[in-house]
Amino acid sequence: MLDVKKLPFDERAKCAAYMRASYNMSQLEIGTVLGGLSQPQVSRLLAQAEQKGYLVVEQRFARELFSDEWIQMVDRLLMPSGLFGELKDFCRRHGVCEPRLRAFESGPGHTEVRMAQRRTRLGRLAAGRMVELIEKSRIVGVAWGRTIKSVVEGIQASRLPITTSERIEFAAVCAELVSLAQHGYSSSILAGALSEIFNGEPGSGPQLTGFPAYVPRHYAPDMRQSIWRFVRETPGHRRVFSGTGALIHRMDMLLSSVGSTSRPVLGSFDELVAAAGIPAERITTLVAGDLGGILIPRANLSPDETRLVDDLNEMWTGLHLEHVRDIAARGDKDPATAGVVVVAVGAGRAGVILELIRGNLVNEVIMDHAGANELRTLIAADTADAGTG
């Protein structure tokens, strides 16, 4: 790990340039990470970085001058101490691929107002990395939620230059829940907003609208079959999931947030409970959270409990678990492919993120320090259980 207090001036300038351009960090934040430097000291580092060409005038970090190993070393300065090594050990122990992990300070507080501020801050800090990931992708699946909306707004606010060689197709992957559309963070709305940013025009991609988000379990089999036939024949669903050449099979990036155990499926948990026909408390004992509406089962469920979670997921007319697994596998196979990218705010999301890692379902996690610290706690508990097992 880098000892920032012993770095020569020019090396500190390189670090400052990377943090400013890639993470959109303020001079005060950079100074804190680099050993408590004052704002004037950081200003001199950034001036040196511009003079040497490490930091170009539009604040694009000259990443091509640096190895992936160097990037990882600097990224670790921004992570809770020890997390990288513990995550590596966890992945090796469970035989899964190690995801890329980035963490930012989102601030304190758990009220609705504070959480909104934390999402906004994370969205702005993550904007540089998100632009890098999207620019190298050709087909991007977009989930829903307030966190993803904050990412979109963070990219807009950053005014980072967008450089793409060809049009990027953004596709909604989550069915439309009424409450999400009302607040402007449905999958279809966010996919359109990203298309406008990266393609310079409003999105013309497929919309997952005009059909129900869930096909209830208590409906008669022939009724469920008729509803599914209708859903699969709608233009949006056919283009994304069920038609010849469906986009889901060619996606090189999926952008999603996650829901916690206590609040899966965002504010639309009531719709899930009604369609499932079982008590809400029963569902929360089975799942660690959700990813884009897909319920992620807790570890160590019984076979009957696992089948019940599978049954609940079969109601969902959007993205399915096998789709996520395929996109993640493409990301693991090709380092140039973004794969499944998850953005999360708060300690309550760490549990579902751990299960995504355990299931080989995520390639990159962008989270805040509260979530990263809780993730480290959960990994430590898993390590202790393995030692006593």
C-alpha positions as CSV (number, residue, x, y, z in Angstrom):
1,M,0.0,0.0,0.0
2,L,1.2,3.5,-0.8
3,D,2.7,5.5,2.1
4,V,1.4,8.9,1.1
5,K,3.5,10.8,3.6
6,K,6.7,9.5,2.0
7,L,5.8,10.1,-1.6
8,P,7.9,12.6,-3.6
9,F,6.1,15.8,-4.7
10,D,5.6,14.6,-8.3
11,E,4.1,11.3,-7.1
12,R,1.6,13.2,-4.9
13,A,0.7,15.4,-7.9
14,K,-0.1,12.2,-9.9
15,C,-2.4,11.0,-7.0
16,A,-4.1,14.4,-6.7
17,A,-4.8,14.5,-10.4
18,Y,-6.3,11.0,-10.4
19,M,-8.6,11.8,-7.4
20,R,-9.7,15.1,-8.8
21,A,-10.6,13.9,-12.3
22,S,-11.7,10.3,-11.7
23,Y,-13.6,10.9,-8.4
24,N,-14.5,14.6,-8.7
25,M,-13.0,15.2,-5.2
26,S,-12.5,18.7,-3.7
27,Q,-9.1,20.0,-2.8
28,L,-10.1,19.5,0.9
29,E,-11.0,15.9,0.4
30,I,-7.8,15.2,-1.6
31,G,-5.7,16.8,1.1
32,T,-7.3,14.6,3.8
33,V,-6.5,11.4,1.8
34,L,-2.9,12.5,1.1
35,G,-1.9,12.8,4.7
36,G,-3.6,16.0,5.9
37,L,-2.3,18.5,3.2
38,S,-3.7,22.0,3.3
39,Q,-5.8,23.4,0.4
40,P,-2.8,25.6,-0.9
41,Q,-0.6,22.5,-0.9
42,V,-3.2,20.5,-2.9
43,S,-3.6,23.5,-5.3
44,R,0.2,23.3,-6.0
45,L,0.0,19.6,-6.6
46,L,-2.8,20.1,-9.1
47,A,-0.9,22.9,-10.8
48,Q,2.1,20.5,-11.1
49,A,-0.2,17.8,-12.5
50,E,-1.5,20.2,-15.2
51,Q,2.1,21.3,-16.1
52,K,3.3,17.7,-16.4
53,G,0.2,16.6,-18.4
54,Y,-1.1,14.2,-15.7
55,L,-4.3,16.4,-15.5
56,V,-5.7,17.8,-18.7
57,V,-7.6,21.0,-18.6
58,E,-11.0,19.4,-18.9
59,Q,-10.2,17.4,-15.8
60,R,-9.7,14.0,-17.5
61,F,-7.1,11.9,-15.7
62,A,-4.5,10.7,-18.1
63,R,-5.2,7.1,-17.2
64,E,-3.3,5.7,-20.2
65,L,0.0,6.8,-18.5
66,F,-0.6,4.5,-15.6
67,S,-0.8,0.8,-15.0
68,D,-3.9,-1.0,-13.6
69,E,-1.8,-1.9,-10.6
70,W,-1.0,1.7,-9.8
71,I,-4.7,2.6,-10.2
72,Q,-5.6,-0.1,-7.7
73,M,-3.0,1.1,-5.2
74,V,-4.5,4.6,-5.3
75,D,-8.0,3.3,-5.1
76,R,-7.1,1.5,-1.9
77,L,-6.3,4.8,-0.3
78,L,-10.0,5.6,-0.5
79,M,-11.2,2.3,1.0
80,P,-11.5,1.2,4.6
81,S,-8.2,-0.3,5.7
82,G,-7.9,-4.0,5.1
83,L,-11.1,-4.4,3.0
84,F,-9.3,-5.3,-0.2
85,G,-7.3,-8.1,1.3
86,E,-10.3,-9.5,3.2
87,L,-12.4,-9.4,0.1
88,K,-9.8,-11.2,-1.9
89,D,-9.6,-13.9,0.8
90,F,-13.4,-14.2,0.8
91,C,-13.6,-14.7,-3.0
92,R,-10.8,-17.2,-3.0
93,R,-12.5,-19.2,-0.1
94,H,-15.8,-19.3,-2.0
95,G,-14.4,-19.8,-5.4
96,V,-15.8,-16.7,-7.0
97,C,-14.4,-13.8,-9.0
98,E,-13.3,-10.7,-7.1
99,P,-15.2,-7.7,-8.1
100,R,-13.7,-4.2,-8.5
101,L,-14.6,-2.1,-5.5
102,R,-14.7,1.7,-5.1
103,A,-15.9,3.6,-2.0
104,F,-16.6,7.3,-1.4
105,E,-17.6,9.3,1.6
106,S,-21.3,10.2,1.3
107,G,-21.8,11.9,4.6
108,P,-23.8,11.3,7.8
109,G,-27.5,10.8,8.6
110,H,-30.3,8.4,8.0
111,T,-33.4,10.7,7.6
112,E,-35.0,11.0,4.2
113,V,-33.4,14.4,3.7
114,R,-29.9,13.2,4.7
115,M,-30.2,10.1,2.6
116,A,-31.1,12.2,-0.4
117,Q,-28.0,14.3,0.2
118,R,-25.9,11.2,0.5
119,R,-27.2,9.8,-2.8
120,T,-26.5,13.1,-4.5
121,R,-23.0,13.3,-3.1
122,L,-22.2,9.7,-4.2
123,G,-23.7,10.3,-7.6
124,R,-21.3,13.3,-8.2
125,L,-18.2,11.6,-6.8
126,A,-18.8,8.5,-8.9
127,A,-19.5,10.4,-12.1
128,G,-16.0,10.2,-13.5
129,R,-15.8,6.4,-13.1
130,M,-19.3,5.9,-14.5
131,V,-18.5,7.9,-17.6
132,E,-15.4,5.6,-18.1
133,L,-17.5,2.5,-17.8
134,I,-20.4,3.7,-20.1
135,E,-18.1,5.1,-22.8
136,K,-16.5,1.7,-23.4
137,S,-19.9,-0.1,-23.6
138,R,-22.2,-0.5,-26.6
139,I,-25.4,-1.8,-25.0
140,V,-26.2,-0.7,-21.4
141,G,-29.1,-2.1,-19.4
142,V,-30.5,0.4,-16.9
143,A,-32.3,-0.5,-13.7
144,W,-34.3,1.8,-11.6
145,G,-34.2,3.8,-8.4
146,R,-33.2,7.0,-6.5
147,T,-29.5,6.0,-6.4
148,I,-29.3,5.5,-10.2
149,K,-31.2,8.8,-10.7
150,S,-28.5,10.5,-8.5
151,V,-25.8,8.9,-10.7
152,V,-27.4,10.3,-13.8
153,E,-27.7,13.7,-12.3
154,G,-24.1,13.5,-11.1
155,I,-22.9,12.9,-14.6
156,Q,-25.0,15.8,-15.9
157,A,-23.6,18.1,-13.2
158,S,-20.0,17.0,-13.8
159,R,-20.0,18.4,-17.3
160,L,-17.3,15.8,-18.1
161,P,-16.5,15.5,-21.8
162,I,-18.2,12.5,-23.5
163,T,-16.1,10.7,-26.1
164,T,-17.8,7.8,-27.9
165,S,-17.0,6.4,-31.3
166,E,-20.5,5.1,-31.9
167,R,-24.0,5.3,-30.5
168,I,-24.6,3.6,-27.2
169,E,-28.0,1.8,-26.8
170,F,-29.6,2.2,-23.4
171,A,-32.3,-0.3,-22.6
172,A,-34.7,-0.4,-19.6
173,V,-34.5,-3.8,-17.9
174,C,-37.1,-3.3,-15.1
175,A,-40.8,-3.4,-15.5
176,E,-42.7,-0.2,-14.7
177,L,-44.0,0.1,-11.1
178,V,-46.4,3.0,-10.8
179,S,-44.8,4.7,-7.8
180,L,-41.4,4.8,-9.6
181,A,-42.7,6.5,-12.7
182,Q,-44.4,9.1,-10.6
183,H,-41.1,10.1,-9.0
184,G,-39.1,10.1,-12.2
185,Y,-36.8,7.2,-11.5
186,S,-38.3,4.3,-13.4
187,S,-36.0,2.2,-15.6
188,S,-37.4,3.6,-18.8
189,I,-37.1,7.2,-17.7
190,L,-33.4,6.8,-16.6
191,A,-32.4,4.9,-19.7
192,G,-33.8,7.8,-21.8
193,A,-31.9,10.3,-19.7
194,L,-28.6,8.5,-20.2
195,S,-29.2,8.3,-23.9
196,E,-29.6,12.1,-24.0
197,I,-26.3,12.6,-22.1
198,F,-24.2,10.2,-24.2
199,N,-25.9,10.3,-27.6
200,G,-27.0,13.9,-27.6
201,E,-30.7,13.2,-28.1
202,P,-33.6,11.7,-26.1
203,G,-33.6,8.0,-26.0
204,S,-35.4,6.0,-28.6
205,G,-34.7,2.7,-26.9
206,P,-37.2,0.1,-25.9
207,Q,-39.6,1.0,-23.0
208,L,-40.8,-1.6,-20.5
209,T,-44.2,0.0,-20.1
210,G,-47.8,-1.0,-20.8
211,F,-47.8,-4.3,-18.9
212,P,-47.8,-5.3,-15.2
213,A,-44.6,-5.6,-13.2
214,Y,-45.8,-8.8,-11.6
215,V,-48.0,-11.8,-12.7
216,P,-49.6,-12.8,-9.3
217,R,-49.1,-16.4,-8.1
218,H,-52.7,-16.8,-7.0
219,Y,-54.0,-16.4,-10.6
220,A,-55.2,-19.5,-12.4
221,P,-52.5,-21.1,-14.6
222,D,-54.3,-20.3,-17.8
223,M,-54.7,-16.7,-16.8
224,R,-51.0,-16.4,-15.9
225,Q,-50.1,-18.0,-19.2
226,S,-52.3,-15.5,-21.1
227,I,-50.7,-12.5,-19.3
228,W,-47.2,-13.7,-20.0
229,R,-48.1,-14.2,-23.7
230,F,-49.3,-10.6,-23.8
231,V,-46.1,-9.3,-22.0
232,R,-43.7,-11.1,-24.2
233,E,-45.5,-9.8,-27.3
234,T,-45.2,-6.1,-26.3
235,P,-42.5,-4.3,-28.5
236,G,-40.4,-3.3,-25.5
237,H,-40.2,-6.7,-23.8
238,R,-39.7,-8.5,-27.1
239,R,-36.8,-6.2,-28.0
240,V,-35.1,-6.5,-24.6
241,F,-35.8,-10.0,-23.5
242,S,-37.8,-12.4,-25.7
243,G,-37.3,-11.6,-29.4
244,T,-34.7,-12.7,-31.9
245,G,-31.5,-10.9,-31.2
246,A,-32.8,-9.7,-27.8
247,L,-30.6,-7.0,-26.3
248,I,-30.2,-8.8,-23.0
249,H,-28.0,-11.4,-24.6
250,R,-25.6,-8.8,-26.0
251,M,-25.4,-6.3,-23.1
252,D,-21.9,-5.5,-22.0
253,M,-23.0,-3.4,-19.0
254,L,-25.9,-3.5,-16.5
255,L,-26.2,-0.5,-14.2
256,S,-28.3,-1.2,-11.1
257,S,-28.8,-0.2,-7.4
258,V,-29.8,-2.7,-4.7
259,G,-32.6,-2.8,-2.1
260,S,-32.0,-3.9,1.5
261,T,-33.6,-6.7,3.4
262,S,-35.9,-4.3,5.2
263,R,-36.8,-2.4,2.0
264,P,-36.5,-4.7,-1.1
265,V,-38.0,-3.4,-4.4
266,L,-37.7,0.2,-3.2
267,G,-41.0,1.8,-2.2
268,S,-43.0,-0.8,-4.1
269,F,-42.8,-3.7,-1.6
270,D,-46.6,-3.7,-1.2
271,E,-47.0,-4.6,-4.9
272,L,-44.7,-7.5,-4.4
273,V,-46.5,-8.7,-1.2
274,A,-49.9,-8.5,-2.9
275,A,-48.7,-10.5,-5.9
276,A,-46.9,-13.1,-3.8
277,G,-49.9,-13.7,-1.5
278,I,-47.7,-14.2,1.6
279,P,-46.9,-12.0,4.6
280,A,-44.2,-9.3,4.2
281,E,-42.4,-10.7,7.2
282,R,-42.0,-14.0,5.5
283,I,-40.4,-12.5,2.4
284,T,-37.9,-10.5,4.5
285,T,-36.7,-13.7,6.2
286,L,-35.9,-15.2,2.8
287,V,-34.1,-12.4,1.0
288,A,-31.0,-10.4,1.5
289,G,-32.4,-7.6,-0.7
290,D,-33.0,-7.1,-4.4
291,L,-31.2,-6.1,-7.6
292,G,-33.4,-4.4,-10.2
293,G,-36.5,-6.1,-8.8
294,I,-34.9,-9.6,-8.6
295,L,-35.0,-11.0,-5.1
296,I,-31.6,-12.1,-3.9
297,P,-31.9,-15.1,-1.5
298,R,-30.1,-15.2,1.8
299,A,-27.3,-17.7,2.3
300,N,-28.1,-21.1,3.7
301,L,-31.8,-21.3,2.9
302,S,-33.4,-24.7,2.8
303,P,-34.3,-26.3,-0.6
304,D,-38.0,-25.4,0.0
305,E,-37.1,-21.8,0.9
306,T,-34.9,-21.5,-2.2
307,R,-37.8,-22.8,-4.4
308,L,-40.1,-20.2,-2.8
309,V,-37.8,-17.4,-3.7
310,D,-37.5,-18.7,-7.2
311,D,-41.3,-18.8,-7.4
312,L,-41.5,-15.2,-6.3
313,N,-38.9,-14.1,-8.9
314,E,-40.9,-15.9,-11.6
315,M,-43.7,-13.4,-11.1
316,W,-41.4,-10.5,-12.1
317,T,-41.7,-9.4,-15.8
318,G,-38.4,-7.6,-15.9
319,L,-34.8,-8.7,-15.7
320,H,-34.2,-12.3,-14.3
321,L,-31.3,-13.8,-12.4
322,E,-30.0,-15.8,-15.3
323,H,-29.6,-12.6,-17.3
324,V,-27.6,-11.0,-14.5
325,R,-25.4,-14.1,-14.3
326,D,-24.7,-14.0,-18.1
327,I,-23.8,-10.3,-18.1
328,A,-21.5,-10.8,-15.1
329,A,-19.9,-13.8,-16.8
330,R,-19.1,-11.7,-19.9
331,G,-17.5,-9.1,-17.6
332,D,-15.4,-11.7,-15.9
333,K,-14.3,-13.2,-19.3
334,D,-13.3,-9.8,-20.8
335,P,-11.6,-7.2,-18.6
336,A,-12.6,-4.5,-21.1
337,T,-16.3,-5.3,-20.5
338,A,-17.9,-3.4,-17.6
339,G,-20.4,-6.2,-16.8
340,V,-22.7,-5.8,-13.8
341,V,-22.1,-2.5,-12.0
342,V,-23.9,-1.9,-8.7
343,V,-24.2,1.4,-6.9
344,A,-25.2,1.5,-3.3
345,V,-25.6,4.0,-0.4
346,G,-25.8,3.0,3.2
347,A,-24.7,0.1,5.5
348,G,-28.1,-1.6,4.9
349,R,-27.1,-2.5,1.4
350,A,-23.9,-4.4,2.4
351,G,-25.8,-7.7,3.0
352,V,-27.2,-8.0,-0.5
353,I,-23.9,-6.9,-2.0
354,L,-22.1,-9.7,-0.2
355,E,-24.6,-12.2,-1.6
356,L,-24.1,-10.8,-5.1
357,I,-20.4,-11.3,-4.7
358,R,-20.9,-14.8,-3.3
359,G,-23.1,-15.7,-6.3
360,N,-20.7,-14.3,-8.9
361,L,-23.3,-11.8,-9.9
362,V,-21.4,-8.5,-9.8
363,N,-18.3,-7.1,-11.5
364,E,-17.9,-3.7,-9.9
365,V,-19.4,-2.2,-6.8
366,I,-19.5,1.6,-6.2
367,M,-20.6,2.3,-2.6
368,D,-20.1,4.7,0.2
369,H,-17.9,4.3,3.2
370,A,-20.7,3.3,5.5
371,G,-21.6,0.4,3.2
372,A,-17.9,-0.6,2.7
373,N,-17.3,-0.7,6.5
374,E,-20.4,-2.9,7.0
375,L,-19.3,-5.1,4.1
376,R,-16.0,-5.6,5.9
377,T,-17.8,-6.5,9.1
378,L,-19.9,-9.1,7.2
379,I,-16.8,-10.6,5.5
380,A,-15.1,-10.9,8.9
381,A,-18.1,-12.8,10.3
382,D,-18.0,-15.1,7.3
383,T,-14.3,-15.7,7.9
384,A,-15.0,-16.5,11.5
385,D,-17.8,-18.9,10.6
386,A,-15.4,-20.7,8.1
387,G,-12.8,-21.0,10.9
388,T,-15.2,-22.7,13.3
389,G,-17.0,-24.8,10.7
